[in-house]
Amino acid sequence: MIFSALLCAACATTNNKADDARVDDTTRPEKAGNEKDPSKCGPEGKGDLVLLDARTAGPLTCTMVTVNKEPGNCPRGESCLSEVVFHGYTNSRGQLAVTDVFTNVRIVGVADGYSPSYLEDASITKGRILELEMAPSSGFWLKALDHEGNYLQDVVLSFKQGEEVVASLRTNDLANVFFTQRNPFSGQPVTIEAPGYKPAIVANVAELGADGHTLTLHK
C-alpha cells in the first residue's frame, strides 16, 4: 500500500510545482480552539481526564463526549467488554471526572467530528490527570518522535518525492502534523526530513508504528 494517508497541517506550505496544491496553506490554529456555548460545559474543577484536540494541541472544551474503558489486552477492532465511565460535556478546561477507579485499561473517547481515540495502559490515581488526544475524523495525522520516544515539538518536517518538496509542516505542542486530504501523496515513497535528524523514507503506513501514525526520527 502506497504511503497515502498523511494529515492536515498545523502550519503547511506547498511547492509551487506540486499538483493541485496538494497540501493546504494554513497557519497554526489557536490552541484554545473555537468559542463554545458556556451553557453546554461540564462542571468546573479538577477532573481525572483532559481531552486534547490533536490538531490544535489545545483542550477540547465544552464538548459532548463518551468515554469507555475496555481491557488493555483487547485487540483493537475486536468486540470486547466495554463500560461507559463518562458521558457528558467536558468543562472549560477540557477536563472531566470519570465515574470509576481503574488501572491498566484502555480508554476510548468518542466525540462528534473526531475519530475514536485511544489511551493505552490508563490508570486513575489520586492527583493525576490523564491526557487523551482526540484526532479529527477528517484528514490524517502524524506524530513525530525521537528514538527515545520524546515529542519533537515545533519542528519543521519536509516531505519529498524524489527531489521535489511537496510539503513543509511544523509540528504542534503534541508533535503532530496534519493534512486535510486523505491522499496528498501517491506514486512513490516519501522522504521526511527534519533539521538535526537522519531522513526517514516511508513507503507504507505500516512503517509508521503500531498505530500507523507514528514517525520515529534518529540522530
C-alpha positions in Angstrom: 0.0 0.0 0.0 1.4 3.4 -1.0 2.0 5.9 1.8 -1.3 7.6 1.1 -2.6 8.9 4.4 -0.8 11.9 5.8 -2.6 14.6 7.6 -3.9 18.4 7.9 -1.2 20.7 8.9 -0.8 23.0 11.9 1.5 25.0 9.6 1.8 24.0 5.9 3.3 25.2 2.7 3.5 23.7 -0.7 5.9 23.7 -3.5 4.5 25.7 -6.4 5.2 22.7 -8.7 3.1 20.4 -6.6 0.0 19.1 -8.4 -3.3 20.8 -7.5 -1.8 22.4 -4.4 -2.0 19.1 -2.7 -1.5 20.5 0.8 -3.5 23.4 2.0 -1.6 26.6 3.0 -2.7 27.1 6.6 -1.5 28.8 9.7 -1.0 27.4 13.2 -4.5 27.2 14.8 -5.2 28.9 18.1 -4.5 26.5 20.9 -7.7 27.4 22.8 -9.9 26.2 19.9 -13.3 27.7 18.9 -15.6 29.5 21.3 -18.1 27.2 23.0 -21.6 27.7 24.5 -20.9 28.1 28.2 -24.3 26.5 29.0 -23.0 23.3 27.5 -19.9 23.0 29.7 -19.3 20.3 32.3 -18.7 21.1 36.0 -15.7 23.2 36.7 -13.0 21.9 39.0 -10.1 19.4 38.6 -11.0 16.3 36.6 -9.5 12.9 36.1 -9.1 13.2 32.4 -8.4 16.1 30.0 -9.2 15.8 26.3 -6.8 17.5 23.9 -7.5 18.4 20.3 -4.7 16.6 18.4 -4.8 19.3 15.6 -4.5 22.4 17.8 -2.9 20.9 20.9 -5.4 22.8 23.0 -8.1 21.4 25.3 -11.3 20.1 23.8 -13.6 22.4 25.8 -17.4 22.2 26.4 -17.7 19.2 24.1 -20.0 16.2 24.4 -18.0 13.0 24.7 -18.4 9.4 25.7 -15.5 7.7 27.4 -15.4 3.9 27.6 -12.9 1.6 29.3 -12.0 -1.8 28.0 -9.4 -4.5 28.8 -5.9 -3.3 27.9 -5.2 -6.6 26.2 -8.2 -6.4 23.9 -7.1 -6.3 20.2 -8.2 -3.1 18.5 -11.1 -3.7 16.2 -12.4 -6.7 18.0 -15.6 -6.8 20.2 -14.5 -6.7 23.9 -16.2 -6.0 27.2 -16.6 -2.2 27.4 -18.0 0.0 30.1 -19.0 3.7 29.9 -17.1 5.7 32.5 -18.3 9.2 31.4 -21.0 10.6 29.1 -21.5 14.4 29.0 -19.7 17.7 28.4 -16.1 18.5 29.2 -15.6 21.7 31.2 -14.0 24.9 30.1 -10.5 23.4 30.5 -11.4 20.2 28.6 -11.5 18.1 31.8 -14.0 15.6 33.0 -14.4 13.3 36.1 -14.9 9.6 35.5 -17.4 7.5 37.5 -15.0 4.7 38.4 -11.4 3.9 39.6 -9.4 1.7 37.3 -5.9 0.6 36.5 -4.2 -0.7 33.3 -7.2 -0.4 31.0 -7.6 1.1 27.5 -9.6 4.3 27.4 -11.6 5.1 24.3 -13.0 8.6 23.7 -15.8 9.2 21.2 -17.0 12.7 20.2 -18.8 14.2 17.2 -16.3 15.2 14.5 -13.5 13.1 15.9 -12.3 9.6 15.3 -12.5 7.1 18.2 -9.3 7.9 20.2 -7.4 5.6 22.5 -5.2 5.8 25.6 -3.4 2.6 26.4 -2.5 1.4 29.9 -4.6 4.1 31.6 -4.9 4.2 35.4 -6.8 6.7 37.6 -4.7 7.6 40.6 -5.0 10.4 43.2 -3.8 13.7 41.9 -3.1 12.5 38.4 -4.8 13.9 35.3 -4.7 11.6 32.2 -4.4 13.1 28.8 -6.4 11.8 25.8 -5.6 13.1 22.3 -8.7 13.3 20.1 -7.9 13.2 16.3 -10.4 14.8 13.9 -12.3 12.3 11.8 -11.3 14.1 8.6 -7.7 14.1 7.3 -4.9 12.1 8.7 -2.4 12.8 11.4 1.3 12.0 12.0 3.2 12.2 15.3 6.9 12.8 15.3 9.1 11.3 18.0 12.8 10.9 18.5 14.4 7.4 19.1 13.8 7.7 22.9 10.1 8.4 22.4 10.3 12.2 23.1 7.9 14.5 21.3 9.5 16.6 18.6 7.6 19.8 19.1 7.8 22.9 16.9 10.0 21.1 14.4 9.6 21.6 10.6 9.2 18.4 8.7 9.9 18.4 4.9 8.1 15.8 2.8 9.8 15.0 -0.5 9.0 12.8 -3.5 12.3 12.5 -5.4 13.9 15.9 -5.3 10.6 17.8 -5.1 9.5 19.1 -1.7 5.7 18.6 -1.7 5.0 19.9 1.8 6.7 21.5 4.7 4.8 21.1 8.0 5.6 22.3 11.6 4.7 20.0 14.5 2.5 21.4 17.2 2.9 21.0 21.0 1.8 17.4 20.8 4.3 16.8 18.0 1.5 16.3 15.4 1.1 17.5 11.8 -2.0 17.1 9.7 -3.1 17.0 6.1 -6.7 17.9 5.2 -6.7 15.4 2.4 -6.7 11.6 2.6 -4.4 11.1 -0.4 -2.0 14.0 -0.7 0.9 11.8 -1.9 1.0 8.9 -4.4 3.2 7.1 -6.8 6.5 6.7 -4.9 7.9 6.6 -1.3 8.1 9.8 0.7 11.3 11.1 2.3 10.7 13.0 5.5 13.5 15.3 6.8 13.9 17.4 10.0 16.8 19.5 11.0 19.4 17.5 13.0 17.9 14.1 12.2 18.5 11.5 9.5 16.0 11.4 6.7 13.2 8.8 7.0 11.9 7.1 3.9 8.3 5.9 4.2 6.6 3.8 1.5 3.8 2.3 3.6 1.7 3.4 6.5 2.6 0.1 8.2 6.0 1.6 8.7 4.5 4.4 10.9 4.5 2.5 14.2 1.8 0.1 15.5 -0.9 2.7 15.2 0.0 3.7 11.6 0.6 7.3 12.7 4.0 7.5 14.5 7.1 8.7 12.8 10.4 8.0 14.7 13.4 10.0 13.7 17.0 9.2 14.6 20.1 11.5 15.0 
